[in-house]
């Protein structure tokens, strides 16, 4: 078979081949696959663990439910994303029954999450490229890098928790309407410590997805959501066992406890299946590749710096725009909270699930392609992009009908059900009609951008900068200057939010075309990032 016809994903021999790497789950055939390098055969199928002739592929792993298949990973990821979305929807409903004016206060938890997202999208998003490279790194090496990243993220999460807690009053001034600001300070201080557990959750979830263990994030979501619902029913819902009207701070405490329980359960499960649970009593040998190590952090730092910068710029502009919406009053702030609950909750689950699955499999494919050390053919580029193209098709099949149904039938009733306020529901429906169609572009853009994220994070940053600097920033300035004085202040925000989603689609497709051209010329397969293995 000719080289350009494709190859099986294989791992290039490295120094640690002589060491005893322990595989997650302890399967002997996995250890064998880590210790041997195979001859080129064909590009690995998107729907199976290896190739059709891969002797280590088992019948179980070839089934749709296999964790290492596209279908199986997608099912696991969908489960891990849908459970928190269901809870967030229920939480808004219960808070509306406590005091519908405090929905905007509860939304500060989301805004805290936006701040934390900057650190959660730094090193963790680089995991798909670095930890997902199973063609050139042994399983033990990948676990060692994951352990290093988790420890580093925990330190950042604790630091961020303390900062938000100390700055709670300033935070509420920017993101909580004046009518409910006084009651919100304590809520923010309690919720601030969810930052630490969010960092733990994200680091463990992303690293285990890159390690082909999407069951770990599912465990985190299952434990967290189950306990959340039970405690909320007992202490907050209309079926509560406690007398009197519950405080919104009770909901914050419950959420903090559940965030902690879910994140810790996921960490313990990860340590268990990776053979690291008892290391405090039986320390790892100095030569064990699973040990956290500084070179692993250095290896993640370069691609992580690009994803960190991208997230910081994007979220800074987003928070600036949010402060403008909050300044429109409690009705608009509450309506935006309800819109986000619907749009970024249940309706966005397919997009999140597809993105996580796409990034994982493109990371695997990129590691294999880099091991070839040659210019890309059209077939190579297609194989690299195949997970993203399939995800785009699935996303369109889901998002287009959802957009039509929600826009013409259910946006207002759903918003009224969640907010318990007709005025807020009408504003929410207006928001939905004006910009929700743009999220169809967002669904496709997210999958295509995953190609850049899992292969060339620097180009991922570039496409984001194009969108944010050329569209979001200019229009954000316009909103601040004329938006609040116009007859319809939401119109300007709709142009910013909706327009940025459409503009981003054009930016991503343009950058992807340049990416493909560079691969075919052999300019992107090596270069500065080609020396990254020497950091190990």
Secondary structure as a PSIPRED ss2 file (coil, helix, strand):
# PSIPRED VFORMAT (PSIPRED V4.0)

   1 X C   1.000  0.000  0.000
   2 X C   1.000  0.000  0.000
   3 X H   0.000  1.000  0.000
   4 X H   0.000  1.000  0.000
   5 X H   0.000  1.000  0.000
   6 X C   1.000  0.000  0.000
   7 X C   1.000  0.000  0.000
   8 X C   1.000  0.000  0.000
   9 X C   1.000  0.000  0.000
  10 X C   1.000  0.000  0.000
  11 X C   1.000  0.000  0.000
  12 X C   1.000  0.000  0.000
  13 X C   1.000  0.000  0.000
  14 X C   1.000  0.000  0.000
  15 X H   0.000  1.000  0.000
  16 X H   0.000  1.000  0.000
  17 X H   0.000  1.000  0.000
  18 X H   0.000  1.000  0.000
  19 X C   1.000  0.000  0.000
  20 X C   1.000  0.000  0.000
  21 X C   1.000  0.000  0.000
  22 X C   1.000  0.000  0.000
  23 X C   1.000  0.000  0.000
  24 X C   1.000  0.000  0.000
  25 X C   1.000  0.000  0.000
  26 X C   1.000  0.000  0.000
  27 X C   1.000  0.000  0.000
  28 X H   0.000  1.000  0.000
  29 X H   0.000  1.000  0.000
  30 X H   0.000  1.000  0.000
  31 X H   0.000  1.000  0.000
  32 X H   0.000  1.000  0.000
  33 X H   0.000  1.000  0.000
  34 X H   0.000  1.000  0.000
  35 X H   0.000  1.000  0.000
  36 X C   1.000  0.000  0.000
  37 X C   1.000  0.000  0.000
  38 X C   1.000  0.000  0.000
  39 X C   1.000  0.000  0.000
  40 X C   1.000  0.000  0.000
  41 X C   1.000  0.000  0.000
  42 X C   1.000  0.000  0.000
  43 X C   1.000  0.000  0.000
  44 X C   1.000  0.000  0.000
  45 X C   1.000  0.000  0.000
  46 X C   1.000  0.000  0.000
  47 X C   1.000  0.000  0.000
  48 X C   1.000  0.000  0.000
  49 X C   1.000  0.000  0.000
  50 X C   1.000  0.000  0.000
  51 X C   1.000  0.000  0.000
  52 X C   1.000  0.000  0.000
  53 X C   1.000  0.000  0.000
  54 X C   1.000  0.000  0.000
  55 X C   1.000  0.000  0.000
  56 X C   1.000  0.000  0.000
  57 X C   1.000  0.000  0.000
  58 X C   1.000  0.000  0.000
  59 X H   0.000  1.000  0.000
  60 X H   0.000  1.000  0.000
  61 X H   0.000  1.000  0.000
  62 X H   0.000  1.000  0.000
  63 X C   1.000  0.000  0.000
  64 X C   1.000  0.000  0.000
  65 X C   1.000  0.000  0.000
  66 X C   1.000  0.000  0.000
  67 X C   1.000  0.000  0.000
  68 X C   1.000  0.000  0.000
  69 X C   1.000  0.000  0.000
  70 X H   0.000  1.000  0.000
  71 X H   0.000  1.000  0.000
  72 X H   0.000  1.000  0.000
  73 X H   0.000  1.000  0.000
  74 X H   0.000  1.000  0.000
  75 X H   0.000  1.000  0.000
  76 X H   0.000  1.000  0.000
  77 X H   0.000  1.000  0.000
  78 X H   0.000  1.000  0.000
  79 X H   0.000  1.000  0.000
  80 X H   0.000  1.000  0.000
  81 X H   0.000  1.000  0.000
  82 X H   0.000  1.000  0.000
  83 X H   0.000  1.000  0.000
  84 X H   0.000  1.000  0.000
  85 X H   0.000  1.000  0.000
  86 X H   0.000  1.000  0.000
  87 X H   0.000  1.000  0.000
  88 X H   0.000  1.000  0.000
  89 X H   0.000  1.000  0.000
  90 X H   0.000  1.000  0.000
  91 X H   0.000  1.000  0.000
  92 X H   0.000  1.000  0.000
  93 X H   0.000  1.000  0.000
  94 X H   0.000  1.000  0.000
  95 X H   0.000  1.000  0.000
  96 X H   0.000  1.000  0.000
  97 X H   0.000  1.000  0.000
  98 X H   0.000  1.000  0.000
  99 X H   0.000  1.000  0.000
 100 X H   0.000  1.000  0.000
 101 X H   0.000  1.000  0.000
 102 X H   0.000  1.000  0.000
 103 X H   0.000  1.000  0.000
 104 X H   0.000  1.000  0.000
 105 X H   0.000  1.000  0.000
 106 X H   0.000  1.000  0.000
 107 X C   1.000  0.000  0.000
 108 X H   0.000  1.000  0.000
 109 X H   0.000  1.000  0.000
 110 X H   0.000  1.000  0.000
 111 X H   0.000  1.000  0.000
 112 X H   0.000  1.000  0.000
 113 X H   0.000  1.000  0.000
 114 X H   0.000  1.000  0.000
 115 X H   0.000  1.000  0.000
 116 X H   0.000  1.000  0.000
 117 X H   0.000  1.000  0.000
 118 X H   0.000  1.000  0.000
 119 X H   0.000  1.000  0.000
 120 X H   0.000  1.000  0.000
 121 X C   1.000  0.000  0.000
 122 X C   1.000  0.000  0.000
 123 X H   0.000  1.000  0.000
 124 X H   0.000  1.000  0.000
 125 X H   0.000  1.000  0.000
 126 X H   0.000  1.000  0.000
 127 X H   0.000  1.000  0.000
 128 X H   0.000  1.000  0.000
 129 X H   0.000  1.000  0.000
 130 X H   0.000  1.000  0.000
 131 X C   1.000  0.000  0.000
 132 X C   1.000  0.000  0.000
 133 X C   1.000  0.000  0.000
 134 X C   1.000  0.000  0.000
 135 X C   1.000  0.000  0.000
 136 X C   1.000  0.000  0.000
 137 X C   1.000  0.000  0.000
 138 X C   1.000  0.000  0.000
 139 X H   0.000  1.000  0.000
 140 X H   0.000  1.000  0.000
 141 X H   0.000  1.000  0.000
 142 X H   0.000  1.000  0.000
 143 X H   0.000  1.000  0.000
 144 X H   0.000  1.000  0.000
 145 X H   0.000  1.000  0.000
 146 X H   0.000  1.000  0.000
 147 X H   0.000  1.000  0.000
 148 X H   0.000  1.000  0.000
 149 X H   0.000  1.000  0.000
 150 X H   0.000  1.000  0.000
 151 X H   0.000  1.000  0.000
 152 X H   0.000  1.000  0.000
 153 X H   0.000  1.000  0.000
 154 X H   0.000  1.000  0.000
 155 X H   0.000  1.000  0.000
 156 X H   0.000  1.000  0.000
 157 X H   0.000  1.000  0.000
 158 X H   0.000  1.000  0.000
 159 X H   0.000  1.000  0.000
 160 X H   0.000  1.000  0.000
 161 X H   0.000  1.000  0.000
 162 X H   0.000  1.000  0.000
 163 X H   0.000  1.000  0.000
 164 X H   0.000  1.000  0.000
 165 X H   0.000  1.000  0.000
 166 X H   0.000  1.000  0.000
 167 X C   1.000  0.000  0.000
 168 X H   0.000  1.000  0.000
 169 X H   0.000  1.000  0.000
 170 X H   0.000  1.000  0.000
 171 X H   0.000  1.000  0.000
 172 X H   0.000  1.000  0.000
 173 X H   0.000  1.000  0.000
 174 X H   0.000  1.000  0.000
 175 X H   0.000  1.000  0.000
 176 X C   1.000  0.000  0.000
 177 X C   1.000  0.000  0.000
 178 X H   0.000  1.000  0.000
 179 X H   0.000  1.000  0.000
 180 X H   0.000  1.000  0.000
 181 X H   0.000  1.000  0.000
 182 X H   0.000  1.000  0.000
 183 X H   0.000  1.000  0.000
 184 X H   0.000  1.000  0.000
 185 X H   0.000  1.000  0.000
 186 X H   0.000  1.000  0.000
 187 X H   0.000  1.000  0.000
 188 X H   0.000  1.000  0.000
 189 X H   0.000  1.000  0.000
 190 X H   0.000  1.000  0.000
 191 X H   0.000  1.000  0.000
 192 X H   0.000  1.000  0.000
 193 X C   1.000  0.000  0.000
 194 X H   0.000  1.000  0.000
 195 X H   0.000  1.000  0.000
 196 X H   0.000  1.000  0.000
 197 X H   0.000  1.000  0.000
 198 X H   0.000  1.000  0.000
 199 X H   0.000  1.000  0.000
 200 X H   0.000  1.000  0.000
 201 X H   0.000  1.000  0.000
 202 X H   0.000  1.000  0.000
 203 X H   0.000  1.000  0.000
 204 X H   0.000  1.000  0.000
 205 X H   0.000  1.000  0.000
 206 X H   0.000  1.000  0.000
 207 X H   0.000  1.000  0.000
 208 X H   0.000  1.000  0.000
 209 X H   0.000  1.000  0.000
 210 X H   0.000  1.000  0.000
 211 X C   1.000  0.000  0.000
 212 X C   1.000  0.000  0.000
 213 X C   1.000  0.000  0.000
 214 X C   1.000  0.000  0.000
 215 X H   0.000  1.000  0.000
 216 X H   0.000  1.000  0.000
 217 X H   0.000  1.000  0.000
 218 X H   0.000  1.000  0.000
 219 X H   0.000  1.000  0.000
 220 X H   0.000  1.000  0.000
 221 X H   0.000  1.000  0.000
 222 X H   0.000  1.000  0.000
 223 X H   0.000  1.000  0.000
 224 X H   0.000  1.000  0.000
 225 X H   0.000  1.000  0.000
 226 X H   0.000  1.000  0.000
 227 X H   0.000  1.000  0.000
 228 X H   0.000  1.000  0.000
 229 X H   0.000  1.000  0.000
 230 X H   0.000  1.000  0.000
 231 X H   0.000  1.000  0.000
 232 X H   0.000  1.000  0.000
 233 X H   0.000  1.000  0.000
 234 X H   0.000  1.000  0.000
 235 X H   0.000  1.000  0.000
 236 X C   1.000  0.000  0.000
 237 X C   1.000  0.000  0.000
 238 X C   1.000  0.000  0.000
 239 X C   1.000  0.000  0.000
 240 X C   1.000  0.000  0.000
 241 X C   1.000  0.000  0.000
 242 X C   1.000  0.000  0.000
 243 X C   1.000  0.000  0.000
 244 X C   1.000  0.000  0.000
 245 X C   1.000  0.000  0.000
 246 X C   1.000  0.000  0.000
 247 X C   1.000  0.000  0.000
 248 X H   0.000  1.000  0.000
 249 X H   0.000  1.000  0.000
 250 X H   0.000  1.000  0.000
 251 X H   0.000  1.000  0.000
 252 X H   0.000  1.000  0.000
 253 X H   0.000  1.000  0.000
 254 X H   0.000  1.000  0.000
 255 X H   0.000  1.000  0.000
 256 X H   0.000  1.000  0.000
 257 X H   0.000  1.000  0.000
 258 X H   0.000  1.000  0.000
 259 X H   0.000  1.000  0.000
 260 X H   0.000  1.000  0.000
 261 X H   0.000  1.000  0.000
 262 X H   0.000  1.000  0.000
 263 X H   0.000  1.000  0.000
 264 X H   0.000  1.000  0.000
 265 X H   0.000  1.000  0.000
 266 X H   0.000  1.000  0.000
 267 X H   0.000  1.000  0.000
 268 X H   0.000  1.000  0.000
 269 X H   0.000  1.000  0.000
 270 X H   0.000  1.000  0.000
 271 X H   0.000  1.000  0.000
 272 X H   0.000  1.000  0.000
 273 X H   0.000  1.000  0.000
 274 X C   1.000  0.000  0.000
 275 X C   1.000  0.000  0.000
 276 X C   1.000  0.000  0.000
 277 X C   1.000  0.000  0.000
 278 X C   1.000  0.000  0.000
 279 X C   1.000  0.000  0.000
 280 X C   1.000  0.000  0.000
 281 X C   1.000  0.000  0.000
 282 X C   1.000  0.000  0.000
 283 X C   1.000  0.000  0.000
 284 X C   1.000  0.000  0.000
 285 X C   1.000  0.000  0.000
 286 X C   1.000  0.000  0.000
 287 X C   1.000  0.000  0.000
 288 X C   1.000  0.000  0.000
 289 X C   1.000  0.000  0.000
 290 X C   1.000  0.000  0.000
 291 X C   1.000  0.000  0.000
 292 X C   1.000  0.000  0.000
 293 X C   1.000  0.000  0.000
 294 X H   0.000  1.000  0.000
 295 X H   0.000  1.000  0.000
 296 X H   0.000  1.000  0.000
 297 X H   0.000  1.000  0.000
 298 X H   0.000  1.000  0.000
 299 X H   0.000  1.000  0.000
 300 X H   0.000  1.000  0.000
 301 X H   0.000  1.000  0.000
 302 X H   0.000  1.000  0.000
 303 X H   0.000  1.000  0.000
 304 X H   0.000  1.000  0.000
 305 X H   0.000  1.000  0.000
 306 X H   0.000  1.000  0.000
 307 X H   0.000  1.000  0.000
 308 X H   0.000  1.000  0.000
 309 X H   0.000  1.000  0.000
 310 X H   0.000  1.000  0.000
 311 X H   0.000  1.000  0.000
 312 X H   0.000  1.000  0.000
 313 X H   0.000  1.000  0.000
 314 X H   0.000  1.000  0.000
 315 X H   0.000  1.000  0.000
 316 X H   0.000  1.000  0.000
 317 X H   0.000  1.000  0.000
 318 X H   0.000  1.000  0.000
 319 X H   0.000  1.000  0.000
 320 X H   0.000  1.000  0.000
 321 X H   0.000  1.000  0.000
 322 X H   0.000  1.000  0.000
 323 X H   0.000  1.000  0.000
 324 X H   0.000  1.000  0.000
 325 X H   0.000  1.000  0.000
 326 X H   0.000  1.000  0.000
 327 X C   1.000  0.000  0.000
 328 X C   1.000  0.000  0.000
 329 X C   1.000  0.000  0.000
 330 X H   0.000  1.000  0.000
 331 X H   0.000  1.000  0.000
 332 X H   0.000  1.000  0.000
 333 X H   0.000  1.000  0.000
 334 X H   0.000  1.000  0.000
 335 X H   0.000  1.000  0.000
 336 X H   0.000  1.000  0.000
 337 X H   0.000  1.000  0.000
 338 X H   0.000  1.000  0.000
 339 X H   0.000  1.000  0.000
 340 X H   0.000  1.000  0.000
 341 X H   0.000  1.000  0.000
 342 X H   0.000  1.000  0.000
 343 X H   0.000  1.000  0.000
 344 X C   1.000  0.000  0.000
 345 X C   1.000  0.000  0.000
 346 X H   0.000  1.000  0.000
 347 X H   0.000  1.000  0.000
 348 X H   0.000  1.000  0.000
 349 X H   0.000  1.000  0.000
 350 X H   0.000  1.000  0.000
 351 X H   0.000  1.000  0.000
 352 X H   0.000  1.000  0.000
 353 X H   0.000  1.000  0.000
 354 X H   0.000  1.000  0.000
 355 X H   0.000  1.000  0.000
 356 X H   0.000  1.000  0.000
 357 X H   0.000  1.000  0.000
 358 X H   0.000  1.000  0.000
 359 X H   0.000  1.000  0.000
 360 X H   0.000  1.000  0.000
 361 X H   0.000  1.000  0.000
 362 X H   0.000  1.000  0.000
 363 X H   0.000  1.000  0.000
 364 X H   0.000  1.000  0.000
 365 X H   0.000  1.000  0.000
 366 X H   0.000  1.000  0.000
 367 X H   0.000  1.000  0.000
 368 X H   0.000  1.000  0.000
 369 X H   0.000  1.000  0.000
 370 X H   0.000  1.000  0.000
 371 X H   0.000  1.000  0.000
 372 X H   0.000  1.000  0.000
 373 X C   1.000  0.000  0.000
 374 X C   1.000  0.000  0.000
 375 X C   1.000  0.000  0.000
 376 X C   1.000  0.000  0.000
 377 X C   1.000  0.000  0.000
 378 X H   0.000  1.000  0.000
 379 X H   0.000  1.000  0.000
 380 X H   0.000  1.000  0.000
 381 X H   0.000  1.000  0.000
 382 X H   0.000  1.000  0.000
 383 X H   0.000  1.000  0.000
 384 X H   0.000  1.000  0.000
 385 X H   0.000  1.000  0.000
 386 X H   0.000  1.000  0.000
 387 X H   0.000  1.000  0.000
 388 X H   0.000  1.000  0.000
 389 X H   0.000  1.000  0.000
 390 X H   0.000  1.000  0.000
 391 X H   0.000  1.000  0.000
 392 X H   0.000  1.000  0.000
 393 X H   0.000  1.000  0.000
 394 X H   0.000  1.000  0.000
 395 X H   0.000  1.000  0.000
 396 X H   0.000  1.000  0.000
 397 X H   0.000  1.000  0.000
 398 X H   0.000  1.000  0.000
 399 X H   0.000  1.000  0.000
 400 X H   0.000  1.000  0.000
 401 X H   0.000  1.000  0.000
 402 X H   0.000  1.000  0.000
 403 X H   0.000  1.000  0.000
 404 X H   0.000  1.000  0.000
 405 X H   0.000  1.000  0.000
 406 X H   0.000  1.000  0.000
 407 X H   0.000  1.000  0.000
 408 X H   0.000  1.000  0.000
 409 X H   0.000  1.000  0.000
 410 X H   0.000  1.000  0.000
 411 X H   0.000  1.000  0.000
 412 X H   0.000  1.000  0.000
 413 X H   0.000  1.000  0.000
 414 X H   0.000  1.000  0.000
 415 X H   0.000  1.000  0.000
 416 X H   0.000  1.000  0.000
 417 X H   0.000  1.000  0.000
 418 X H   0.000  1.000  0.000
 419 X H   0.000  1.000  0.000
 420 X C   1.000  0.000  0.000
 421 X C   1.000  0.000  0.000
 422 X H   0.000  1.000  0.000
 423 X H   0.000  1.000  0.000
 424 X H   0.000  1.000  0.000
 425 X H   0.000  1.000  0.000
 426 X H   0.000  1.000  0.000
 427 X H   0.000  1.000  0.000
 428 X H   0.000  1.000  0.000
 429 X H   0.000  1.000  0.000
 430 X H   0.000  1.000  0.000
 431 X H   0.000  1.000  0.000
 432 X H   0.000  1.000  0.000
 433 X H   0.000  1.000  0.000
 434 X H   0.000  1.000  0.000
 435 X H   0.000  1.000  0.000
 436 X C   1.000  0.000  0.000
 437 X C   1.000  0.000  0.000
 438 X H   0.000  1.000  0.000
 439 X H   0.000  1.000  0.000
 440 X H   0.000  1.000  0.000
 441 X H   0.000  1.000  0.000
 442 X H   0.000  1.000  0.000
 443 X H   0.000  1.000  0.000
 444 X H   0.000  1.000  0.000
 445 X H   0.000  1.000  0.000
 446 X H   0.000  1.000  0.000
 447 X H   0.000  1.000  0.000
 448 X H   0.000  1.000  0.000
 449 X H   0.000  1.000  0.000
 450 X H   0.000  1.000  0.000
 451 X H   0.000  1.000  0.000
 452 X H   0.000  1.000  0.000
 453 X H   0.000  1.000  0.000
 454 X H   0.000  1.000  0.000
 455 X H   0.000  1.000  0.000
 456 X C   1.000  0.000  0.000
 457 X H   0.000  1.000  0.000
 458 X H   0.000  1.000  0.000
 459 X H   0.000  1.000  0.000
 460 X H   0.000  1.000  0.000
 461 X H   0.000  1.000  0.000
 462 X H   0.000  1.000  0.000
 463 X H   0.000  1.000  0.000
 464 X H   0.000  1.000  0.000
 465 X H   0.000  1.000  0.000
 466 X H   0.000  1.000  0.000
 467 X H   0.000  1.000  0.000
 468 X H   0.000  1.000  0.000
 469 X H   0.000  1.000  0.000
 470 X H   0.000  1.000  0.000
 471 X H   0.000  1.000  0.000
 472 X H   0.000  1.000  0.000
 473 X H   0.000  1.000  0.000
 474 X H   0.000  1.000  0.000
 475 X H   0.000  1.000  0.000
 476 X H   0.000  1.000  0.000
 477 X H   0.000  1.000  0.000
 478 X H   0.000  1.000  0.000
 479 X H   0.000  1.000  0.000
 480 X H   0.000  1.000  0.000
 481 X H   0.000  1.000  0.000
 482 X H   0.000  1.000  0.000
 483 X H   0.000  1.000  0.000
 484 X H   0.000  1.000  0.000
 485 X H   0.000  1.000  0.000
 486 X C   1.000  0.000  0.000
 487 X C   1.000  0.000  0.000
 488 X C   1.000  0.000  0.000
 489 X H   0.000  1.000  0.000
 490 X H   0.000  1.000  0.000
 491 X H   0.000  1.000  0.000
 492 X H   0.000  1.000  0.000
 493 X H   0.000  1.000  0.000
 494 X H   0.000  1.000  0.000
 495 X H   0.000  1.000  0.000
 496 X H   0.000  1.000  0.000
 497 X H   0.000  1.000  0.000
 498 X H   0.000  1.000  0.000
 499 X H   0.000  1.000  0.000
 500 X H   0.000  1.000  0.000
 501 X H   0.000  1.000  0.000
 502 X H   0.000  1.000  0.000
 503 X H   0.000  1.000  0.000
 504 X H   0.000  1.000  0.000
 505 X H   0.000  1.000  0.000
 506 X H   0.000  1.000  0.000
 507 X H   0.000  1.000  0.000
 508 X H   0.000  1.000  0.000
 509 X H   0.000  1.000  0.000
 510 X H   0.000  1.000  0.000
 511 X H   0.000  1.000  0.000
 512 X H   0.000  1.000  0.000
 513 X H   0.000  1.000  0.000
 514 X H   0.000  1.000  0.000
 515 X H   0.000  1.000  0.000
 516 X H   0.000  1.000  0.000
 517 X H   0.000  1.000  0.000
 518 X H   0.000  1.000  0.000
 519 X H   0.000  1.000  0.000
 520 X H   0.000  1.000  0.000
 521 X C   1.000  0.000  0.000
 522 X C   1.000  0.000  0.000
 523 X C   1.000  0.000  0.000
 524 X C   1.000  0.000  0.000
 525 X C   1.000  0.000  0.000
 526 X C   1.000  0.000  0.000
 527 X C   1.000  0.000  0.000
 528 X H   0.000  1.000  0.000
 529 X H   0.000  1.000  0.000
 530 X H   0.000  1.000  0.000
 531 X H   0.000  1.000  0.000
 532 X H   0.000  1.000  0.000
 533 X H   0.000  1.000  0.000
 534 X H   0.000  1.000  0.000
 535 X H   0.000  1.000  0.000
 536 X C   1.000  0.000  0.000
